[in-house]
Amino acid sequence: MVSSGTEVENPESLKKAGNGAAEIAGETKTAGNHPVDETRAAARDFSADWSGGAGAALNRLAAVWSLQVEGLVGRCRDLSTQFGATRNNFVEVEAANTQTMKSVQPSPFG
Protein backbone atom coordinates (compact mmCIF):
# COMPACT_ATOMS: atom_id res chain seq x y z
CA MET A 1 0.00 0.00 0.00
CA VAL A 2 1.32 3.44 -0.91
CA SER A 3 0.48 6.29 1.43
CA SER A 4 -0.87 9.64 0.30
CA GLY A 5 2.62 11.16 0.54
CA THR A 6 5.81 9.89 -1.01
CA GLU A 7 6.54 7.20 1.56
CA VAL A 8 6.26 3.56 0.60
CA GLU A 9 4.65 1.36 3.20
CA ASN A 10 4.86 -1.85 1.20
CA PRO A 11 7.37 -2.15 -1.67
CA GLU A 12 5.40 -5.05 -3.11
CA SER A 13 2.68 -2.56 -4.06
CA LEU A 14 5.22 -1.03 -6.45
CA LYS A 15 5.83 -4.44 -7.95
CA LYS A 16 2.08 -4.99 -8.37
CA ALA A 17 1.70 -1.61 -10.04
CA GLY A 18 4.55 -2.42 -12.42
CA ASN A 19 3.06 -5.78 -13.28
CA GLY A 20 -0.31 -4.13 -13.86
CA ALA A 21 1.21 -1.55 -16.20
CA ALA A 22 2.95 -4.33 -18.16
CA GLU A 23 -0.31 -6.24 -18.41
CA ILE A 24 -2.14 -3.16 -19.65
CA ALA A 25 0.59 -2.65 -22.26
CA GLY A 26 0.08 -6.15 -23.63
CA GLU A 27 -3.70 -5.89 -23.66
CA THR A 28 -3.55 -2.45 -25.29
CA LYS A 29 -1.25 -3.72 -28.02
CA THR A 30 -3.53 -6.66 -28.76
CA ALA A 31 -6.72 -4.59 -28.69
CA GLY A 32 -5.12 -1.72 -30.60
CA ASN A 33 -3.95 -3.90 -33.47
CA HIS A 34 -7.41 -5.23 -34.27
CA PRO A 35 -8.85 -1.97 -35.69
CA VAL A 36 -5.68 -1.42 -37.72
CA ASP A 37 -6.02 -4.78 -39.44
CA GLU A 38 -9.69 -4.08 -40.20
CA THR A 39 -8.97 -0.54 -41.40
CA ARG A 40 -6.13 -1.62 -43.69
CA ALA A 41 -8.37 -4.31 -45.17
CA ALA A 42 -11.07 -1.70 -45.80
CA ALA A 43 -8.43 0.60 -47.33
CA ARG A 44 -7.55 -2.08 -49.87
CA ASP A 45 -11.24 -2.48 -50.70
CA PHE A 46 -11.64 1.27 -51.27
CA SER A 47 -8.38 1.81 -53.17
CA ALA A 48 -10.10 1.82 -56.54
CA ASP A 49 -13.05 4.02 -55.48
CA TRP A 50 -12.97 7.85 -55.60
CA SER A 51 -9.56 7.80 -57.24
CA GLY A 52 -8.17 5.91 -54.27
CA GLY A 53 -8.91 8.79 -51.90
CA ALA A 54 -10.93 6.73 -49.44
CA GLY A 55 -8.31 3.99 -49.32
CA ALA A 56 -5.53 6.53 -48.78
CA ALA A 57 -7.52 8.25 -46.02
CA LEU A 58 -8.12 4.92 -44.29
CA ASN A 59 -4.41 4.08 -44.53
CA ARG A 60 -3.54 7.44 -42.94
CA LEU A 61 -6.08 6.78 -40.21
CA ALA A 62 -4.55 3.36 -39.54
CA ALA A 63 -1.07 4.90 -39.40
CA VAL A 64 -2.13 7.56 -36.89
CA TRP A 65 -3.97 4.96 -34.81
CA SER A 66 -0.89 2.71 -34.81
CA LEU A 67 1.32 5.56 -33.60
CA GLN A 68 -1.13 6.35 -30.81
CA VAL A 69 -1.30 2.71 -29.71
CA GLU A 70 2.49 2.38 -29.84
CA GLY A 71 2.83 5.53 -27.73
CA LEU A 72 0.40 4.28 -25.11
CA VAL A 73 1.99 0.83 -25.01
CA GLY A 74 5.42 2.40 -24.68
CA ARG A 75 4.26 4.62 -21.83
CA CYS A 76 2.78 1.64 -19.99
CA ARG A 77 6.02 -0.31 -20.44
CA ASP A 78 8.04 2.67 -19.19
CA LEU A 79 5.82 2.89 -16.11
CA SER A 80 6.27 -0.82 -15.51
CA THR A 81 10.04 -0.47 -15.69
CA GLN A 82 10.03 2.58 -13.42
CA PHE A 83 7.83 0.92 -10.81
CA GLY A 84 10.10 -2.13 -10.82
CA ALA A 85 13.26 -0.06 -10.52
CA THR A 86 11.78 2.05 -7.73
CA ARG A 87 10.76 -1.08 -5.82
CA ASN A 88 14.22 -2.61 -6.22
CA ASN A 89 15.96 0.63 -5.19
CA PHE A 90 13.70 0.93 -2.15
CA VAL A 91 14.42 -2.62 -1.03
CA GLU A 92 18.19 -2.18 -1.50
CA VAL A 93 18.29 1.14 0.36
CA GLU A 94 16.17 -0.17 3.21
CA ALA A 95 18.44 -3.20 3.56
CA ALA A 96 21.53 -0.97 3.56
CA ASN A 97 19.96 1.36 6.12
CA THR A 98 19.03 -1.55 8.35
CA GLN A 99 22.56 -2.94 8.16
CA THR A 100 24.05 0.47 8.93
CA MET A 101 21.78 0.96 11.93
CA LYS A 102 22.67 -2.49 13.28
CA SER A 103 26.36 -1.65 13.10
CA VAL A 104 26.02 1.60 15.09
CA GLN A 105 27.41 1.22 18.58
CA PRO A 106 24.98 2.11 21.37
CA SER A 107 25.59 5.50 22.92
CA PRO A 108 26.97 5.43 26.46
CA PHE A 109 24.61 8.35 27.14
CA GLY A 110 21.48 6.29 26.48
C-alpha positions as CSV (number, residue, x, y, z in Angstrom):
1,M,0.0,0.0,0.0
2,V,1.3,3.4,-0.9
3,S,0.5,6.3,1.4
4,S,-0.9,9.6,0.3
5,G,2.6,11.2,0.5
6,T,5.8,9.9,-1.0
7,E,6.5,7.2,1.6
8,V,6.3,3.6,0.6
9,E,4.7,1.4,3.2
10,N,4.9,-1.8,1.2
11,P,7.4,-2.2,-1.7
12,E,5.4,-5.1,-3.1
13,S,2.7,-2.6,-4.1
14,L,5.2,-1.0,-6.5
15,K,5.8,-4.4,-8.0
16,K,2.1,-5.0,-8.4
17,A,1.7,-1.6,-10.0
18,G,4.5,-2.4,-12.4
19,N,3.1,-5.8,-13.3
20,G,-0.3,-4.1,-13.9
21,A,1.2,-1.5,-16.2
22,A,2.9,-4.3,-18.2
23,E,-0.3,-6.2,-18.4
24,I,-2.1,-3.2,-19.7
25,A,0.6,-2.6,-22.3
26,G,0.1,-6.1,-23.6
27,E,-3.7,-5.9,-23.7
28,T,-3.6,-2.5,-25.3
29,K,-1.2,-3.7,-28.0
30,T,-3.5,-6.7,-28.8
31,A,-6.7,-4.6,-28.7
32,G,-5.1,-1.7,-30.6
33,N,-3.9,-3.9,-33.5
34,H,-7.4,-5.2,-34.3
35,P,-8.8,-2.0,-35.7
36,V,-5.7,-1.4,-37.7
37,D,-6.0,-4.8,-39.4
38,E,-9.7,-4.1,-40.2
39,T,-9.0,-0.5,-41.4
40,R,-6.1,-1.6,-43.7
41,A,-8.4,-4.3,-45.2
42,A,-11.1,-1.7,-45.8
43,A,-8.4,0.6,-47.3
44,R,-7.6,-2.1,-49.9
45,D,-11.2,-2.5,-50.7
46,F,-11.6,1.3,-51.3
47,S,-8.4,1.8,-53.2
48,A,-10.1,1.8,-56.5
49,D,-13.0,4.0,-55.5
50,W,-13.0,7.8,-55.6
51,S,-9.6,7.8,-57.2
52,G,-8.2,5.9,-54.3
53,G,-8.9,8.8,-51.9
54,A,-10.9,6.7,-49.4
55,G,-8.3,4.0,-49.3
56,A,-5.5,6.5,-48.8
57,A,-7.5,8.2,-46.0
58,L,-8.1,4.9,-44.3
59,N,-4.4,4.1,-44.5
60,R,-3.5,7.4,-42.9
61,L,-6.1,6.8,-40.2
62,A,-4.5,3.4,-39.5
63,A,-1.1,4.9,-39.4
64,V,-2.1,7.6,-36.9
65,W,-4.0,5.0,-34.8
66,S,-0.9,2.7,-34.8
67,L,1.3,5.6,-33.6
68,Q,-1.1,6.4,-30.8
69,V,-1.3,2.7,-29.7
70,E,2.5,2.4,-29.8
71,G,2.8,5.5,-27.7
72,L,0.4,4.3,-25.1
73,V,2.0,0.8,-25.0
74,G,5.4,2.4,-24.7
75,R,4.3,4.6,-21.8
76,C,2.8,1.6,-20.0
77,R,6.0,-0.3,-20.4
78,D,8.0,2.7,-19.2
79,L,5.8,2.9,-16.1
80,S,6.3,-0.8,-15.5
81,T,10.0,-0.5,-15.7
82,Q,10.0,2.6,-13.4
83,F,7.8,0.9,-10.8
84,G,10.1,-2.1,-10.8
85,A,13.3,-0.1,-10.5
86,T,11.8,2.1,-7.7
87,R,10.8,-1.1,-5.8
88,N,14.2,-2.6,-6.2
89,N,16.0,0.6,-5.2
90,F,13.7,0.9,-2.1
91,V,14.4,-2.6,-1.0
92,E,18.2,-2.2,-1.5
93,V,18.3,1.1,0.4
94,E,16.2,-0.2,3.2
95,A,18.4,-3.2,3.6
96,A,21.5,-1.0,3.6
97,N,20.0,1.4,6.1
98,T,19.0,-1.6,8.4
99,Q,22.6,-2.9,8.2
100,T,24.0,0.5,8.9
101,M,21.8,1.0,11.9
102,K,22.7,-2.5,13.3
103,S,26.4,-1.7,13.1
104,V,26.0,1.6,15.1
105,Q,27.4,1.2,18.6
106,P,25.0,2.1,21.4
107,S,25.6,5.5,22.9
108,P,27.0,5.4,26.5
109,F,24.6,8.3,27.1
110,G,21.5,6.3,26.5
